Each structure stands twice: as C-alpha cells, then as structure tokens.
C-alpha cells in the first residue's frame, strides 16, 4: 500500500440541496445505458464515461428524493479505493478528471466534475462477487433460521454483527432488473468456469481483507461489500464501483466495539423506509429533509475517515 494516502475532496457547492441531480443530461449525447443511479456513455474505442447521479435506490426501487452530492461522494470513494488497494489492480479506471476526457466530454467538465469516470470498456462477468466479513442483514436473517449464510454453515451462537473469520464469499447472479439471486460456488463454477470462479473469489477476498484492515484503522468497520469484474484484453479486471457506501456496509468502529451498529451507508435510509410502513413495492415514498440531511452527513463522515490519518 502506498505510504501517501490520496485525499478525497468533495467540493462544498456540490452538496447544496439546489445542486442535487436526479438525472445527468450531457447536451447532445444519448447514454449507451442508463441504470438506476448511473448513466454510461460511449467515449471512443474501448472507453466509456460513467456518470453518477444523486439518486438512491433501495429494495430495487429508485427513491424520488435525491441525496445532494451523493453521486460525487460515491464516485470519489470508488476511485480512491481503486487507486489505493494493491489487490484492486487491474481495474478499469482511466481518469476521473473530466479535463482529461476525450471530446465532447471535456467540454462539459463543470457538469461532470467529481461525478464522472473515464473507464476501459470490459466484457462483464455476470456475477456479483459478494464478500461478508460480518454477520448482518439478509445473512443474519438466514443464519437465525438455518444456521447458514447463502448455504454456508457457520458456527452456532453468533450474534448480529459478529465478525466472520475468515470472511465468506457468497456469489450472486447479476440481474439488470429485479433481485439478484444468491448461488453456491459450485453453481458459479458451472456458469463461468472453475478457474475463473476461483480467480474471482480470490481477488474479491483479497480486496475485501485489505480494505477491511484499512477501514478499521480509520474508525470504520467494513461489514460487507460486492465487487464486479469484467475482462479487458482477456484479463479479469475490477469494474463498476469499489467499496462505496452504496455497494458496502460501513459501521462506526467505536459504536461496534460498544455493541451497537451505527451505519455510514444507505442502511440508514433502508431503516427509515422499514419504519415508514412502505411495503417495498414501487413507487417508493419521498424522503423527509431530515433523512436526506443525515444520510448525506453519514456518507461525508465515511469520506472524511477513509482519507484521513490513522486513529
């Protein structure tokens, strides 16, 4: 790991409520693909530009209320991890400075600043590479019922939030719509081949363990995360996003050691949605201003700690 920690700098003006962006529109261009949160644009041979909005999705629904600056925060954190982790290499990130993007994207640097990445085009492997280092969420629910997580037998007597040592790899199918489906490693081997499956598992676990140690040093517990990979020139390459608060669970370390779970990710929003009485079927309810503000604060605290010095 480099001795010099890259700083994550979020421009304050991008956090103002009036700057919240639900859909990023680049004048004169149509996206190659538009997802729940991000849009992908072709940017010449072998390149894409990925642009993150401030939308937030939960329970497979896009919430009608954006979180100001969220797209910027997630893009910067993802770039930070790709540049910082030895185990992240190779990755698809080329640059997150719009001034270095090819035309016509470089002419929209003000619009794209902080929320866009120029990446290498990859042939996606349709597997969600999930790593769980702590027992929580859907894994905790399954464990209480059957003593397993995604079919993997765990020791008896574990509590919600228990550290898993070693971390467990629980792949899932990659669904563009609807729910991803948890699958066994053997099923993953049948889908992508045994050797690629082994390589994906090893890369995922190595990246998670390296990030878990770094997060712990900075007052955060990295509970779990998911990675995506693709092939660039035949080589397995980390793509999409890396260890963002949207694709990972982060907890406060001090609170965790005191037996409590304080999230610095979108679990805070999920918890509010659960209390609201929403049945998890579209359309999702609007978020109150206080929930928007506190969600933004938690994402920013994760940024501050990750790029700060050791505790």
C-alpha positions as CSV (number, residue, x, y, z in Angstrom):
1,X,0.0,0.0,0.0
2,X,1.3,3.5,-0.9
3,X,2.6,5.5,2.1
4,X,0.8,8.5,0.7
5,X,-2.9,8.4,1.1
6,X,-4.9,10.1,-1.7
7,X,-7.3,12.7,-0.4
8,X,-11.0,12.6,-1.2
9,X,-12.1,16.2,-1.7
10,X,-15.8,16.9,-2.1
11,X,-16.5,20.5,-3.4
12,X,-18.9,22.0,-0.8
13,X,-21.0,23.7,-3.5
14,X,-21.9,20.2,-4.9
15,X,-23.6,19.4,-1.6
16,X,-26.1,22.2,-1.7
17,X,-29.8,21.0,-2.0
18,X,-30.3,23.0,-5.1
19,X,-27.4,21.2,-6.8
20,X,-29.0,17.7,-6.4
21,X,-29.0,15.9,-9.7
22,X,-31.6,13.2,-10.3
23,X,-30.6,12.6,-13.9
24,X,-27.4,13.9,-15.5
25,X,-28.0,15.0,-19.1
26,X,-25.0,15.7,-21.3
27,X,-26.2,18.1,-24.1
28,X,-26.3,16.4,-27.5
29,X,-25.5,12.9,-26.2
30,X,-27.6,9.9,-25.5
31,X,-26.4,7.3,-22.9
32,X,-25.4,3.9,-24.1
33,X,-27.0,2.6,-21.0
34,X,-28.9,4.2,-18.2
35,X,-29.1,2.4,-14.8
36,X,-30.8,3.1,-11.5
37,X,-28.1,5.5,-10.4
38,X,-25.6,5.9,-13.2
39,X,-25.5,6.5,-16.9
40,X,-22.9,5.1,-19.3
41,X,-21.7,6.9,-22.4
42,X,-19.6,5.6,-25.2
43,X,-16.3,7.5,-25.4
44,X,-14.5,6.2,-28.3
45,X,-12.9,2.8,-29.0
46,X,-12.6,0.8,-25.8
47,X,-13.7,3.5,-23.5
48,X,-16.8,4.5,-21.5
49,X,-17.7,7.5,-19.4
50,X,-19.7,6.6,-16.4
51,X,-21.7,9.5,-14.8
52,X,-23.3,9.1,-11.3
53,X,-26.5,10.9,-10.4
54,X,-27.6,11.7,-6.8
55,X,-30.4,9.2,-6.9
56,X,-30.5,6.5,-4.4
57,X,-32.1,3.0,-4.8
58,X,-33.4,0.8,-2.1
59,X,-35.3,-2.5,-2.3
60,X,-34.9,-2.4,-6.1
61,X,-36.7,0.9,-6.3
62,X,-35.4,4.4,-7.2
63,X,-36.3,6.8,-4.5
64,X,-37.9,10.0,-5.7
65,X,-35.7,12.2,-3.4
66,X,-32.0,12.6,-4.4
67,X,-29.2,13.0,-1.8
68,X,-27.3,16.1,-2.8
69,X,-23.7,15.3,-3.8
70,X,-24.2,11.5,-3.4
71,X,-23.0,10.7,-6.9
72,X,-19.9,12.8,-6.3
73,X,-19.2,11.1,-3.0
74,X,-19.6,7.6,-4.4
75,X,-17.5,8.3,-7.5
76,X,-14.7,9.7,-5.5
77,X,-14.7,6.9,-2.9
78,X,-14.7,4.3,-5.6
79,X,-11.8,6.0,-7.4
80,X,-9.9,6.3,-4.1
81,X,-10.2,2.5,-3.4
82,X,-9.2,1.5,-6.9
83,X,-6.1,3.7,-6.7
84,X,-5.2,2.7,-3.1
85,X,-5.7,-1.1,-2.9
86,X,-2.9,-3.2,-4.3
87,X,-5.5,-6.0,-4.7
88,X,-7.7,-3.8,-6.9
89,X,-5.3,-3.9,-9.8
90,X,-6.0,-4.3,-12.6
91,X,-9.1,-2.0,-12.6
92,X,-11.0,-0.2,-15.3
93,X,-10.4,3.4,-14.1
94,X,-8.5,5.6,-16.5
95,X,-9.3,9.1,-15.1
96,X,-11.8,10.9,-13.0
97,X,-10.7,14.4,-14.2
98,X,-13.1,15.5,-16.9
99,X,-10.5,17.8,-18.4
100,X,-8.7,14.6,-19.5
101,X,-11.7,13.0,-21.1
102,X,-12.0,12.8,-24.9
103,X,-14.2,15.2,-26.8
104,X,-17.0,16.1,-26.3
105,X,-16.9,15.2,-22.7
106,X,-14.1,17.5,-21.9
107,X,-16.3,20.5,-22.9
108,X,-18.7,19.6,-20.0
109,X,-16.1,19.5,-17.2
110,X,-18.3,21.7,-15.0
111,X,-21.2,19.3,-15.2
112,X,-19.1,16.2,-14.8
113,X,-16.7,17.3,-12.2
114,X,-16.5,14.8,-9.3
115,X,-19.3,12.5,-10.6
116,X,-17.8,11.0,-13.8
117,X,-15.1,8.5,-14.6
118,X,-13.4,7.6,-17.9
119,X,-13.0,3.8,-17.8
120,X,-11.8,1.0,-20.0
121,X,-14.6,-1.0,-21.7
122,X,-14.9,-4.5,-20.4
123,X,-16.8,-7.7,-21.1
124,X,-18.7,-8.0,-17.9
125,X,-18.8,-11.3,-15.9
126,X,-22.4,-11.6,-14.9
127,X,-21.7,-12.5,-11.2
128,X,-22.0,-10.3,-8.1
129,X,-18.9,-11.1,-6.1
130,X,-20.2,-10.6,-2.5
131,X,-17.8,-10.8,0.5
132,X,-19.3,-10.9,4.0
133,X,-16.9,-10.2,6.9
134,X,-19.6,-9.7,9.5
135,X,-22.9,-11.4,10.1
136,X,-25.7,-9.0,9.4
137,X,-28.6,-8.1,7.0
138,X,-30.1,-10.9,5.0
139,X,-27.2,-13.2,6.1
140,X,-28.2,-12.7,9.7
141,X,-31.8,-13.5,8.9
142,X,-30.8,-16.7,7.2
143,X,-28.5,-17.7,10.0
144,X,-31.2,-17.3,12.6
145,X,-33.4,-19.6,10.5
146,X,-31.0,-22.2,9.3
147,X,-27.5,-21.6,10.8
148,X,-26.1,-20.8,7.4
149,X,-25.3,-17.8,5.2
150,X,-26.0,-18.4,1.5
151,X,-25.9,-22.1,2.3
152,X,-22.5,-21.9,4.1
153,X,-22.6,-23.4,7.5
154,X,-21.4,-21.1,10.3
155,X,-20.6,-21.8,14.0
156,X,-23.5,-21.8,16.4
157,X,-24.2,-19.0,18.8
158,X,-23.2,-16.0,16.6
159,X,-24.9,-12.6,17.2
160,X,-26.0,-9.9,14.8
161,X,-22.8,-8.1,13.8
162,X,-20.4,-11.0,14.6
163,X,-17.1,-10.8,12.8
164,X,-16.6,-13.7,10.4
165,X,-13.1,-15.0,10.3
166,X,-12.2,-15.7,7.6
167,X,-14.6,-13.6,5.6
168,X,-17.0,-15.7,3.4
169,X,-17.5,-15.4,-0.4
170,X,-21.2,-15.6,-1.4
171,X,-21.7,-15.0,-5.1
172,X,-25.0,-14.0,-6.7
173,X,-26.3,-13.7,-10.2
174,X,-26.2,-10.3,-11.7
175,X,-29.7,-9.0,-12.6
176,X,-30.2,-5.8,-14.5
177,X,-33.8,-5.8,-13.2
178,X,-35.3,-7.3,-10.1
179,X,-33.5,-9.2,-7.4
180,X,-30.0,-10.8,-7.7
181,X,-30.1,-14.5,-6.7
182,X,-27.6,-16.0,-4.3
183,X,-25.9,-19.0,-5.7
184,X,-23.3,-21.6,-4.5
185,X,-19.7,-21.5,-5.5
186,X,-20.3,-24.7,-7.4
187,X,-23.1,-23.1,-9.4
188,X,-20.8,-20.1,-10.1
189,X,-18.2,-22.6,-11.5
190,X,-20.9,-24.0,-13.8
191,X,-21.7,-20.6,-15.0
192,X,-18.3,-19.1,-15.6
193,X,-15.8,-22.0,-15.3
194,X,-13.9,-23.3,-12.3
195,X,-10.7,-21.5,-12.9
196,X,-12.3,-18.0,-13.5
197,X,-14.5,-18.6,-10.5
198,X,-11.6,-19.4,-8.3
199,X,-9.8,-16.3,-9.5
200,X,-12.8,-14.1,-8.9
201,X,-13.2,-15.5,-5.4
202,X,-9.5,-14.9,-4.6
203,X,-9.5,-11.4,-6.0
204,X,-12.7,-10.5,-4.1
205,X,-11.5,-11.8,-0.7
206,X,-8.1,-10.2,-1.1
207,X,-9.6,-6.8,-1.9
208,X,-12.0,-7.1,1.0
209,X,-9.4,-8.1,3.5
210,X,-7.1,-5.3,2.5
211,X,-9.9,-2.7,2.6
212,X,-11.3,-4.1,5.9
213,X,-7.9,-3.6,7.6
214,X,-7.6,0.0,6.3
215,X,-11.1,0.9,7.2
216,X,-10.6,-0.4,10.8
217,X,-7.5,1.7,11.2
218,X,-9.7,4.7,10.3
219,X,-12.5,4.1,12.7
220,X,-14.8,2.2,10.3
221,X,-16.0,-1.4,10.2
222,X,-16.3,-2.7,6.6
223,X,-19.1,-5.2,7.2
224,X,-19.6,-6.5,3.7
225,X,-19.3,-5.4,0.1
226,X,-19.8,-6.6,-3.5
227,X,-17.5,-6.4,-6.5
228,X,-18.0,-6.7,-10.2
229,X,-15.4,-7.8,-12.7
230,X,-15.0,-7.9,-16.4
231,X,-12.4,-8.9,-19.0
232,X,-10.2,-6.3,-20.6
233,X,-8.0,-7.9,-23.2
234,X,-8.8,-11.3,-21.7
235,X,-7.6,-10.2,-18.2
236,X,-10.0,-10.2,-15.2
237,X,-10.4,-6.5,-14.2
238,X,-12.3,-4.8,-11.4
239,X,-15.1,-2.7,-12.9
240,X,-18.2,-0.7,-11.9
241,X,-17.6,0.7,-8.4
242,X,-15.4,-0.3,-5.5
243,X,-16.3,-0.2,-1.8
244,X,-18.7,2.7,-2.0
245,X,-21.4,3.2,0.7
246,X,-23.9,2.1,-1.9
247,X,-22.3,-1.3,-2.5
248,X,-20.9,-1.8,1.0
249,X,-21.9,-1.6,4.7
250,X,-19.8,0.6,6.9
251,X,-20.2,0.9,10.6
252,X,-18.7,3.1,13.3
253,X,-15.9,1.2,14.9
254,X,-16.3,2.7,18.4
255,X,-20.1,2.0,18.4
256,X,-19.4,-1.5,17.1
257,X,-17.0,-2.2,19.9
258,X,-19.6,-1.0,22.4
259,X,-22.1,-3.5,21.0
260,X,-24.1,-1.1,18.7
261,X,-24.3,-0.8,14.9
262,X,-24.1,2.8,13.5
263,X,-24.2,2.8,9.7
264,X,-22.3,5.1,7.3
265,X,-24.1,3.8,4.3
266,X,-27.6,3.6,2.9
267,X,-28.7,1.2,5.6
268,X,-29.9,4.4,7.4
269,X,-32.4,5.0,4.6
270,X,-33.4,1.4,4.5
271,X,-34.2,1.6,8.2
272,X,-36.3,4.7,7.7
273,X,-38.2,3.0,4.8
274,X,-38.9,0.0,7.0
275,X,-40.3,2.2,9.8
276,X,-42.4,4.2,7.3
277,X,-44.6,1.2,6.6
278,X,-43.7,1.1,2.9
279,X,-44.3,-2.4,1.5
280,X,-41.2,-2.3,-0.7
281,X,-43.3,-2.2,-3.9
282,X,-42.9,0.8,-6.3
283,X,-43.4,3.6,-6.0
284,X,-41.1,4.4,-3.1
285,X,-42.0,7.2,-0.7
286,X,-40.3,10.6,-0.7
287,X,-37.6,11.1,2.0
288,X,-38.1,13.8,4.6
289,X,-35.5,16.6,4.6
290,X,-34.1,15.4,7.9
291,X,-33.4,11.9,6.5
292,X,-31.8,13.5,3.4
293,X,-29.5,15.6,5.6
294,X,-28.5,12.8,7.9
295,X,-27.8,10.5,5.0
296,X,-25.5,13.0,3.4
297,X,-23.8,13.6,6.7
298,X,-23.1,9.9,7.1
299,X,-21.7,9.5,3.6
300,X,-19.4,12.5,4.2
301,X,-18.2,11.1,7.5
302,X,-17.2,7.9,5.7
303,X,-15.2,10.1,3.2
304,X,-13.5,12.0,6.0
305,X,-12.4,8.9,7.8
306,X,-11.3,6.9,4.8
307,X,-8.9,9.6,3.5
308,X,-7.8,10.8,7.0
309,X,-4.9,9.6,9.0
310,X,-4.9,6.6,11.4
311,X,-6.8,6.9,14.6
